[in-house]
Amino acid sequence: MQSTISLAALTLLASPLLAQVNPFLFYPQDPERQTVTCTSFVGRPDMSNAAEALMELDTQHFRGIGDANGLPRLFGVYHWLADEKLSTVETYGLIVRNGLVAGTGPDMSASAEFLRISGLTSPPSTNPNRGTWIMYDGFGITGGLAQPLLAASDPSVLAPPRYYVGITLPANPLWPATDGHSLFRADLLNAGTGATLGENHRAGAPRPTWAGLAAPGVSFATPWSYILGPFVTSPNLHIGGNDPTSTRLGAPGANFSMNGLWPDISGTPRRDGLVMRITDNLAPYGVVFLGGSVGFQFPYYEGLLYPTLIGHSFLGDSSTAVPLGVTSLNNGAREVTIALPNTLSPTLVGTNFVFQSIVWDVNNALAEWTNAQVVHL
């Protein structure tokens, strides 16, 4: 574990190529468009040992990530690589794997790997100091990596019930003293690391990331979120929790990861507000239609309307979906307040609300559903 210092961000891909994909991240702030002030530390999943840093994508919380023409499609992995010595090239890999059939956690067997790419390296540099690279690693698969339709307890889920996207890190005994690759992270309130910045979820929330280890049965959940996630071509939606009494974010605003998925409206003392954030690099000034429902609904596919609307509605049809308004993106992002702090009644504790949006690119008559996200009140 290392505390962060001022790091000079460098990119690998030109902006026109970046504009063709959207990184789906689960982090308190949007590192593409917001100044990141919430990072607790940079770290590795299992200290200096070899491990996979895995982001968990669970259909209990998110559905329709990368949903293009009916199947989730992933095009690469985005992450912020923190390097203790930039002049030493770091080696890493990309991984997408299935979850265990029973219980929680990643299935670390070779048969559970949807994709593995090894032997990637950080860019060469003559700078001997500490710094970071913002990595845009593509899979090089035409049409993206399409997750197979796997048997799930809920037959309406058009993806594995739980899968994992991440970075493979070799052992590095030099980290953190002199050299090594780590990732930006935001620690949970109960991480026990002494972090004053990071996540602001309510008590009892599960850990969002995993350390994937090669030996059977020894992988473990880690108490932080990473600047890490898959590239998709569909627009993204995240719900943020707004707790104005907290300084965990390091700046004003909503926390768009654990605080949105697990807000606290108990009234003892917190009564967080909720903010919806929609992002899309492909239609940066698109028209946005907002909606919600009570719980996930059976997915309703729309692909024959004009303008062409692709993806699934996890809000159901007009009998279950509640329209919440119309707005537009500004330079690829828009935030909409769902509920101000201290306005959600504690009687709603235990209710699950789902939010989803449509982004319509009026320049090409194409509209796409964002992912859907539940809010566990």
C-alpha positions as CSV (number, residue, x, y, z in Angstrom):
1,M,0.0,0.0,0.0
2,Q,1.3,3.4,-1.0
3,S,-0.3,6.8,-0.4
4,T,-0.8,8.7,-3.7
5,I,1.2,11.8,-4.6
6,S,0.9,14.1,-7.6
7,L,1.0,11.9,-10.7
8,A,1.4,13.1,-14.3
9,A,-1.2,11.3,-16.4
10,L,-0.2,10.1,-19.8
11,T,-2.4,8.4,-22.5
12,L,-1.6,5.7,-25.0
13,L,-4.4,6.2,-27.5
14,A,-5.2,9.3,-29.5
15,S,-8.5,11.0,-28.6
16,P,-10.4,10.0,-31.8
17,L,-9.9,6.3,-31.0
18,L,-10.9,6.9,-27.3
19,A,-14.1,8.5,-28.6
20,Q,-15.2,5.2,-30.1
21,V,-15.6,3.4,-26.7
22,N,-16.8,4.0,-23.2
23,P,-15.0,2.6,-20.1
24,F,-17.5,1.2,-17.7
25,L,-16.0,2.0,-14.3
26,F,-17.2,1.5,-10.7
27,Y,-15.4,4.3,-8.9
28,P,-16.6,7.3,-6.8
29,Q,-15.6,9.8,-9.6
30,D,-15.4,9.8,-13.4
31,P,-11.7,9.9,-14.1
32,E,-12.3,10.8,-17.8
33,R,-14.2,14.1,-17.0
34,Q,-13.7,14.9,-13.3
35,T,-10.7,15.7,-11.2
36,V,-10.1,12.5,-9.2
37,T,-9.9,13.6,-5.5
38,C,-11.2,10.5,-3.8
39,T,-8.3,8.1,-4.3
40,S,-7.2,6.6,-1.0
41,F,-4.0,4.8,-2.1
42,V,-2.5,3.0,-5.0
43,G,-2.3,-0.7,-4.3
44,R,-2.2,-4.2,-5.6
45,P,-4.8,-7.0,-4.9
46,D,-2.4,-9.1,-2.8
47,M,0.6,-6.8,-2.0
48,S,3.7,-7.9,-3.9
49,N,2.4,-11.4,-4.7
50,A,1.1,-12.5,-8.2
51,A,-2.7,-12.0,-8.4
52,E,-5.5,-10.8,-10.6
53,A,-7.1,-7.4,-9.8
54,L,-10.7,-8.2,-10.6
55,M,-13.7,-6.0,-10.9
56,E,-16.9,-7.9,-10.1
57,L,-19.9,-7.3,-12.5
58,D,-22.9,-8.9,-10.7
59,T,-26.4,-8.9,-12.3
60,Q,-27.8,-8.3,-8.8
61,H,-26.5,-4.8,-9.2
62,F,-26.0,-4.1,-13.0
63,R,-27.6,-5.4,-16.2
64,G,-27.1,-4.6,-19.8
65,I,-23.4,-3.4,-19.5
66,G,-22.2,-3.2,-23.1
67,D,-25.5,-4.4,-24.4
68,A,-25.3,-4.0,-28.2
69,N,-27.8,-5.9,-30.3
70,G,-28.8,-8.3,-27.5
71,L,-25.5,-9.5,-26.1
72,P,-23.0,-7.8,-23.7
73,R,-19.9,-7.0,-25.8
74,L,-16.5,-6.0,-24.2
75,F,-13.8,-4.4,-26.3
76,G,-10.9,-4.0,-23.9
77,V,-9.8,-2.9,-20.4
78,Y,-9.2,0.6,-19.0
79,H,-7.1,1.2,-15.9
80,W,-4.7,3.7,-14.3
81,L,-1.3,2.1,-13.9
82,A,0.7,3.6,-11.0
83,D,4.4,2.9,-11.4
84,E,6.9,3.4,-8.6
85,K,9.7,3.8,-11.2
86,L,8.6,4.9,-14.7
87,S,11.9,4.0,-16.4
88,T,11.3,0.3,-15.6
89,V,8.8,-1.3,-18.0
90,E,6.0,-3.2,-16.2
91,T,4.5,-6.4,-17.5
92,Y,0.8,-7.3,-17.0
93,G,-2.1,-9.0,-18.7
94,L,-5.9,-8.7,-19.3
95,I,-8.5,-11.2,-18.0
96,V,-12.2,-11.8,-18.3
97,R,-13.5,-14.8,-16.4
98,N,-16.7,-16.4,-15.1
99,G,-17.9,-16.5,-11.5
100,L,-18.2,-19.6,-9.4
101,V,-21.4,-21.5,-10.1
102,A,-22.1,-21.9,-6.3
103,G,-21.3,-19.1,-3.9
104,T,-19.5,-15.9,-4.6
105,G,-16.2,-15.0,-6.1
106,P,-14.3,-15.7,-9.4
107,D,-13.9,-19.1,-10.9
108,M,-10.1,-19.3,-11.2
109,S,-10.0,-22.4,-13.4
110,A,-8.7,-22.2,-16.9
111,S,-12.1,-23.3,-18.3
112,A,-13.8,-20.2,-16.7
113,E,-11.6,-17.8,-18.7
114,F,-13.6,-16.0,-21.4
115,L,-10.4,-14.2,-22.4
116,R,-6.8,-13.9,-21.3
117,I,-4.1,-11.7,-23.0
118,S,-0.6,-11.9,-21.5
119,G,2.7,-10.1,-22.0
120,L,1.4,-6.5,-22.2
121,T,3.8,-3.8,-21.0
122,S,3.8,-0.2,-19.8
123,P,5.3,2.3,-22.3
124,P,9.1,2.9,-22.2
125,S,10.3,6.0,-20.4
126,T,13.5,7.5,-19.3
127,N,11.8,9.1,-16.2
128,P,13.2,7.5,-13.0
129,N,10.5,8.9,-10.8
130,R,7.1,7.7,-9.7
131,G,4.2,8.3,-12.1
132,T,1.2,6.8,-13.9
133,W,0.1,5.7,-17.2
134,I,-3.6,5.7,-18.2
135,M,-3.9,2.4,-20.1
136,Y,-6.4,1.9,-23.0
137,D,-5.9,-1.8,-23.9
138,G,-8.1,-3.2,-26.6
139,F,-8.8,-6.9,-27.2
140,G,-8.5,-6.7,-30.9
141,I,-11.7,-8.7,-31.5
142,T,-14.0,-7.5,-34.3
143,G,-17.4,-6.9,-32.7
144,G,-16.0,-7.3,-29.2
145,L,-15.9,-10.2,-26.8
146,A,-19.5,-11.3,-26.5
147,Q,-20.4,-13.0,-23.2
148,P,-22.1,-16.4,-23.8
149,L,-25.6,-17.0,-22.7
150,L,-25.1,-19.1,-19.6
151,A,-27.7,-20.9,-17.4
152,A,-28.6,-18.6,-14.5
153,S,-31.1,-18.8,-11.7
154,D,-32.9,-15.9,-13.3
155,P,-33.7,-16.8,-16.9
156,S,-34.3,-13.1,-17.8
157,V,-30.6,-12.3,-17.3
158,L,-28.8,-12.0,-20.7
159,A,-25.3,-12.6,-19.3
160,P,-23.5,-14.8,-16.7
161,P,-25.0,-14.0,-13.3
162,R,-21.5,-12.8,-12.2
163,Y,-18.3,-12.3,-14.2
164,Y,-15.0,-10.5,-13.6
165,V,-12.9,-8.1,-15.6
166,G,-9.4,-7.2,-14.6
167,I,-5.6,-7.1,-14.8
168,T,-3.2,-9.9,-14.1
169,L,-0.1,-8.8,-12.2
170,P,3.1,-10.9,-11.8
171,A,4.8,-11.1,-8.4
172,N,7.0,-8.0,-7.8
173,P,9.1,-8.2,-4.6
174,L,10.3,-4.6,-5.2
175,W,6.9,-3.1,-4.7
176,P,6.3,-0.8,-3.0
177,A,9.8,0.1,-1.8
178,T,11.5,0.8,-5.1
179,D,9.5,-0.3,-8.2
180,G,6.3,-2.0,-9.4
181,H,2.8,-1.7,-10.9
182,S,-0.2,-0.9,-8.8
183,L,-3.7,0.6,-9.4
184,F,-5.5,3.7,-8.1
185,R,-8.1,2.7,-5.6
186,A,-10.8,4.1,-3.2
187,D,-11.0,2.3,0.1
188,L,-14.2,1.2,1.8
189,L,-15.1,2.8,5.1
190,N,-14.3,-0.6,6.9
191,A,-11.1,-1.3,5.0
192,G,-9.0,-0.8,8.1
193,T,-6.3,1.2,6.2
194,G,-6.8,4.6,7.9
195,A,-7.9,6.1,4.6
196,T,-9.7,9.5,5.0
197,L,-10.7,9.5,1.3
198,G,-12.6,6.9,-0.6
199,E,-15.9,5.1,-0.6
200,N,-18.9,6.2,1.5
201,H,-21.3,3.2,1.4
202,R,-23.6,2.2,4.3
203,A,-22.6,-0.4,6.8
204,G,-22.9,-4.0,5.7
205,A,-22.2,-3.4,2.0
206,P,-20.2,-6.2,0.3
207,R,-16.7,-5.7,-1.0
208,P,-16.7,-4.8,-4.8
209,T,-13.3,-6.2,-6.0
210,W,-11.4,-9.4,-5.7
211,A,-7.8,-10.7,-5.6
212,G,-7.8,-13.7,-7.9
213,L,-5.2,-16.3,-6.9
214,A,-4.2,-19.3,-8.8
215,A,-4.6,-21.9,-6.0
216,P,-8.2,-23.2,-5.6
217,G,-10.3,-21.6,-2.9
218,V,-7.9,-18.9,-1.8
219,S,-9.1,-15.9,-3.8
220,F,-10.5,-13.2,-1.5
221,A,-12.6,-10.0,-1.8
222,T,-10.8,-6.7,-1.4
223,P,-12.2,-3.6,0.4
224,W,-11.8,-1.0,-2.3
225,S,-12.8,-0.1,-5.8
226,Y,-10.3,0.5,-8.6
227,I,-10.0,2.8,-11.6
228,L,-10.5,-0.3,-13.7
229,G,-13.2,-1.5,-16.1
230,P,-14.1,-2.9,-19.5
231,F,-14.5,-0.8,-22.7
232,V,-18.0,-0.9,-24.2
233,T,-19.7,0.9,-27.1
234,S,-23.1,1.5,-25.4
235,P,-23.7,4.4,-23.1
236,N,-23.2,4.1,-19.3
237,L,-25.3,4.9,-16.3
238,H,-24.2,5.2,-12.7
239,I,-26.1,6.2,-9.6
240,G,-24.3,8.3,-7.0
241,G,-25.1,8.7,-3.3
242,N,-24.9,12.3,-2.0
243,D,-24.0,12.6,1.6
244,P,-23.3,16.3,2.3
245,T,-21.9,15.6,5.7
246,S,-19.1,13.4,4.3
247,T,-15.6,14.5,3.2
248,R,-14.7,11.1,1.8
249,L,-14.9,12.3,-1.8
250,G,-12.4,15.1,-1.2
251,A,-14.7,17.5,-3.2
252,P,-18.3,18.4,-3.5
253,G,-20.6,16.0,-5.4
254,A,-22.0,12.5,-5.4
255,N,-20.1,9.2,-5.0
256,F,-20.9,7.2,-8.1
257,S,-19.9,3.7,-6.9
258,M,-20.5,2.1,-3.5
259,N,-22.5,5.2,-2.1
260,G,-24.9,5.0,-5.1
261,L,-25.3,1.2,-5.0
262,W,-25.6,1.1,-1.2
263,P,-26.8,4.5,0.1
264,D,-27.8,5.2,3.7
265,I,-31.3,6.7,4.2
266,S,-31.8,5.2,7.7
267,G,-31.9,8.6,9.4
268,T,-29.4,7.5,12.1
269,P,-28.1,10.0,11.1
270,R,-27.6,9.7,7.3
271,R,-30.3,10.3,4.7
272,D,-28.3,10.3,1.5
273,G,-29.6,11.9,-1.7
274,L,-29.3,10.2,-5.2
275,V,-27.9,11.5,-8.4
276,M,-28.0,9.8,-11.9
277,R,-24.9,10.2,-14.1
278,I,-25.1,9.2,-17.8
279,T,-21.9,9.2,-20.0
280,D,-21.3,8.5,-23.7
281,N,-18.2,9.3,-25.7
282,L,-20.0,8.2,-28.9
283,A,-22.9,10.6,-28.7
284,P,-21.5,13.4,-26.6
285,Y,-24.5,15.7,-27.2
286,G,-27.2,13.0,-27.4
287,V,-30.7,13.4,-26.1
288,V,-31.3,11.4,-22.9
289,F,-34.6,9.8,-21.8
290,L,-34.6,8.9,-18.1
291,G,-36.6,6.1,-16.5
292,G,-36.9,3.9,-13.4
293,S,-38.8,0.9,-11.9
294,V,-39.2,-0.9,-8.7
295,G,-36.7,-3.8,-9.1
296,F,-35.4,-5.3,-12.3
297,Q,-38.1,-6.2,-14.8
298,F,-38.1,-8.9,-17.6
299,P,-35.8,-7.5,-20.3
300,Y,-37.7,-6.0,-23.2
301,Y,-35.6,-5.8,-26.4
302,E,-36.2,-3.0,-28.9
303,G,-34.5,-2.9,-32.2
304,L,-37.1,-2.2,-34.8
305,L,-38.2,1.4,-33.9
306,Y,-37.3,4.6,-35.7
307,P,-35.0,6.0,-34.7
308,T,-33.3,2.6,-34.3
309,L,-33.3,1.7,-30.6
310,I,-31.0,-1.1,-29.6
311,G,-30.4,-2.8,-26.3
312,H,-32.7,-4.1,-23.6
313,S,-35.0,-2.3,-21.3
314,F,-34.6,-3.8,-17.8
315,L,-37.4,-1.5,-16.7
316,G,-39.9,-3.6,-18.5
317,D,-42.7,-2.0,-20.6
318,S,-45.0,0.9,-20.1
319,S,-46.8,-0.9,-17.3
320,T,-43.7,-1.0,-15.1
321,A,-41.3,1.7,-16.3
322,V,-41.7,5.2,-14.9
323,P,-40.6,8.1,-17.1
324,L,-38.3,10.5,-15.2
325,G,-37.7,13.2,-17.8
326,V,-35.7,14.2,-20.8
327,T,-32.3,16.0,-20.9
328,S,-29.2,16.0,-23.1
329,L,-25.5,15.2,-22.7
330,N,-23.0,18.0,-22.6
331,N,-19.5,16.9,-23.8
332,G,-20.5,13.3,-23.1
333,A,-22.0,13.5,-19.6
334,R,-25.0,14.6,-17.7
335,E,-25.9,14.5,-14.0
336,V,-29.6,14.5,-12.9
337,T,-30.7,14.7,-9.2
338,I,-33.1,12.0,-8.4
339,A,-33.6,12.9,-4.7
340,L,-32.0,15.6,-2.6
341,P,-30.3,14.7,0.7
342,N,-32.8,14.3,3.6
343,T,-35.8,13.7,1.2
344,L,-35.9,9.9,1.0
345,S,-38.0,8.5,3.8
346,P,-36.5,5.9,6.1
347,T,-39.6,3.8,5.4
348,L,-38.1,3.0,2.0
349,V,-35.2,1.1,3.6
350,G,-35.2,-2.4,2.0
351,T,-36.7,-1.2,-1.3
352,N,-34.7,-1.8,-4.6
353,F,-35.2,0.9,-7.3
354,V,-33.7,0.4,-10.8
355,F,-32.7,3.2,-13.1
356,Q,-31.9,3.1,-16.8
357,S,-31.8,5.6,-19.7
358,I,-31.8,5.9,-23.5
359,V,-29.2,8.0,-25.3
360,W,-30.4,9.1,-28.8
361,D,-27.7,10.4,-31.2
362,V,-29.9,12.7,-33.4
363,N,-27.1,12.8,-36.0
364,N,-27.5,9.2,-37.1
365,A,-31.0,8.3,-35.8
366,L,-29.5,5.7,-33.5
367,A,-30.6,5.4,-29.9
368,E,-29.2,3.0,-27.3
369,W,-30.1,1.8,-23.8
370,T,-27.6,2.4,-21.1
371,N,-26.9,-0.3,-18.6
372,A,-29.5,-0.6,-15.8
373,Q,-28.4,-0.2,-12.1
374,V,-30.2,-1.0,-9.0
375,V,-30.1,1.1,-5.8
376,H,-30.3,-1.0,-2.7
377,L,-32.0,1.4,-0.2
